[in-house]
Amino acid sequence: MKENKAFEDSILVVDDNIEITRARSLLLGGGFNVHTANSIAEAKKELRHREYSVIILDFDLEEDREDGVTLSNLVKQYNPF
């Protein structure tokens, strides 16, 4: 079940570079629920369980024949507004 309550103030940061993910989550942390994913699989798991108002996505991310562009197209499946 998705957590709709957190929708208004939740941000998902998706990047395979852990240092970038940490830096972004620190910068965005004030007043927001910031969640991170370091792979497409992790991002899909997050998207299945929670709705996000903002998703910051690395389009160069690649994993198992999927990439950041593919993941961006899947966002609507998981979070239809």
Buried (B, 14 or more C-beta within 10 A) or exposed (E): EEEEEBBEEBBBBBBBEEEBBBEBBEEBEEEBBBBBBBBBEBBBEBBEEBBBBEBBBBEEBBBEEBBBEBBBEBBEEBBEE
